[in-house]
Amino acid sequence: MKKEFVMRGQTSSYNTSTGKGGVETLNFSGFKPGYAYRLTEFQIYPSTSIGTQQFEASGIISAAKTTAIPTDPNFDTEGCIATTMLTLWDAPTYGASTPITVINDTFLITQNLILMVHDTAGNPVNWQCRFESVKMSGAEEAVTNYRQFMISDD
């Protein structure tokens, strides 16, 4: 089994006015008994007119039944396992911010996750996540599956 793997894509931006869009399912239905997965990296990147526009975007990954809104992350929510934000400005005076990413890399994943992204200009957002596989004992697997079921069944 591969130790590390990457999921990546481009997702439409969540529309804060309508409450629609921006959602992607990260599918772990090919779960292999005795293994869980740990998120080790979460990055976002603009999709259009790179270098000629302002880019303010955020993303969030949730293990809960529904996702949190990427513009309003709440670290008290147990299902929130990662969030990231990136801001780029077109004026050379301002430049770019360092991406701010917070990952709960102790959370072991055994079920599907929900990823949501938002770009203030409404453009699609490119994203990439890196995971590593983690071998578990039977008892660890039972506890991990139960914990994630309880979070996703809220």
KASUL-V525597 format. One line per field, one symbol per residue. ss: DSSP state (a for helix, b for strand, c for the rest). phi: phi as a letter, one per 20 degrees, with the letter a starting at -180 (. if undefined). burial: + if it has 16 or more other C-alpha atoms within 10 Angstrom, else -. A space follows every 10 residues. Layout:
ss=???
phi=???
burial=???
This chain:
ss=cccbbbbbbb bcccbccccb ccbbbbcccc ccccbbbbbb bbbbbbcccc ccccbbbbbb bbccccccca aacccccccb bbbbbbbbcc cccccbcccb bbbcccccbc ccbbbbbbbc ccccbbbbbb bbbbbccaaa aaaaaaaaaa aacc
phi=.ffcbcdbac cfffeffemd nmdceeedfe gdgncccdfd bbccbfdclf ncbeccbbbb cceffceeff ecfcffffff dabbbbccdf fgfemcefgd ccceeefeec cgdddccbdf enffcfbbcd ccecfcfgff ffffffffff fedf
burial=---------+ +++++----- ++++-+---- ----++++++ +++++++--- ---+++++++ +++++-++++ +-+-----++ +++++++++- -----+--+- +++---++++ +++++++++- -++++++-++ +++------- +--++-+++- ++--
